[in-house]
Amino acid sequence: MAFVSPGIAASTGGIPMAIAASAMAVVTILTVFFICRILFVAFAIMRIQTHQDLQKAVIPLVVAGAKFLQIAKYNRRHWVAP
């Protein structure tokens, strides 16, 4: 997946391409954020001592995973071919 800046997209494809490039930038940033969160929680799971700690770690992991899948699903539906 190539990343195109909104300025280049606007000069080559007009306003709709600039909007699509901006949306892809936001989706990319959110995807990286959720991947980092999933990794952070995964490392926290390795340090678990009690069952209560396990519950505190797994619930955010499931929520972050669900949000990541939701973004990926949205990204697939609204993908604009370069």
C-alpha positions in Angstrom: 0.0 0.0 0.0 1.5 3.3 -1.1 1.0 6.3 1.0 0.1 9.5 -0.9 0.1 12.9 0.7 -3.2 14.9 0.3 -1.3 17.7 -1.4 0.0 15.4 -4.2 -3.3 13.7 -4.5 -5.1 17.1 -4.9 -2.7 18.2 -7.6 -3.1 14.9 -9.6 -6.6 13.7 -8.8 -8.5 16.7 -7.5 -10.4 17.2 -4.3 -11.9 13.6 -4.1 -8.4 12.1 -4.2 -7.2 14.5 -1.5 -10.1 13.5 0.7 -9.3 9.8 0.1 -5.6 10.3 0.9 -6.5 12.2 4.1 -8.8 9.3 5.1 -6.1 6.8 4.4 -3.7 8.7 6.6 -6.1 8.7 9.5 -6.8 5.0 9.0 -3.1 4.3 8.9 -2.5 6.3 12.1 -5.4 4.5 13.9 -4.2 1.1 12.8 -0.7 1.7 14.1 -2.2 3.0 17.4 -4.3 -0.1 17.9 -1.4 -2.5 16.9 0.8 -0.8 19.6 -2.0 -1.0 22.1 -2.5 -4.7 21.4 1.3 -5.3 21.8 1.3 -3.3 25.0 -1.5 -5.4 26.5 0.1 -8.6 25.2 3.3 -7.8 27.1 1.3 -6.9 30.2 -0.3 -10.4 30.0 3.1 -12.0 30.3 3.5 -10.4 33.8 0.2 -11.6 35.2 0.2 -13.0 38.7 -3.5 -13.4 39.6 -6.9 -14.1 37.9 -8.0 -10.5 38.5 -4.9 -9.2 36.7 -5.8 -11.5 33.8 -9.3 -10.0 33.5 -7.8 -6.5 33.6 -5.4 -7.4 30.8 -7.7 -9.4 28.5 -10.7 -7.1 28.3 -8.7 -4.2 26.8 -7.0 -6.6 24.5 -10.3 -7.8 23.2 -11.7 -4.3 22.8 -8.5 -3.1 21.0 -8.7 -6.2 18.7 -12.3 -5.6 17.9 -11.6 -1.9 17.0 -8.7 -2.9 14.9 -10.9 -5.4 13.0 -13.6 -2.7 12.6 -11.0 -0.3 11.1 -9.7 -3.1 8.8 -13.3 -3.9 7.6 -14.0 -0.2 7.0 -10.7 0.2 5.2 -11.5 -2.8 2.8 -15.0 -1.4 2.0 -13.8 2.2 1.3 -10.5 1.5 -0.4 -9.7 3.7 -3.4 -7.5 2.3 -6.0 -4.5 4.4 -6.9 
